[in-house]
Amino acid sequence: PPRSTLFPYTTLFRSEEKEAQDMLDSVLYAGKRLLELIINYTYYTTLLDLSLSGEKYPPETTRHSQTVIYNGALDIAAKYNRHKDLKLVLEDSALNIADSHLHKIVTELTDNAFKYSGPGTEVSVRSFVQDNYYYIKFNNEGKGFSREQVSKIAPFIQFGLTDREKAGSGLGLSIVKKIVDIYNGIFDIDSQAYNFTAVTVALPLETVDE
């Protein structure tokens, strides 16, 4: 756990300058990881409480889904310095989902697409309307998952990441699945190990009271 890297630094001031800088970088990294874990854990438990209570989420709509997706995907591409790898083909529509929840779906799934693929490979995000649903498809060429791994997706579970700079909290997909469930949407993963991953989310269109 991140906190395990904090304790050896009582001897910081007796270390050489380079070693001291490495230690400080490690502390900073651990702190960022811990903060990310706390934020996502709080987010997930809030969604879980809402789901278990049986209450409906207060009615909110996203007026311009295209803008939310565009901004969210671009932010993540900037995080990985991979603007040129991102391909966006987006249709606009009003949806029965809060802007903040749509943004969370987009950023988590785009982050995974970049995290599990290498620089120079394409990450695409496409959206379109079909059969009263708004589909968002996230595709990347990279590590991919086996069917067994896909079936075991759960909070705090990660697959195939050994690089500490890429490792996350393991909550991203669980958060996305829970949001989609709350809004009666559809979530699907199609993947082949060491080949590709395609994640599809379908959300209900905005309903207009007559």
Secondary structure as UniProt FT lines:
FT   HELIX           2..5
FT   HELIX           7..14
FT   HELIX           17..53
FT   HELIX           65..79
FT   TURN            80..81
FT   HELIX           83..85
FT   STRAND          86..89
FT   HELIX           99..115
FT   TURN            119..120
FT   STRAND          123..130
FT   TURN            131..132
FT   STRAND          133..142
FT   HELIX           147..151
FT   TURN            155..156
FT   TURN            164..166
FT   HELIX           172..182
FT   TURN            183..184
FT   STRAND          186..192
FT   TURN            193..195
FT   STRAND          196..205
//
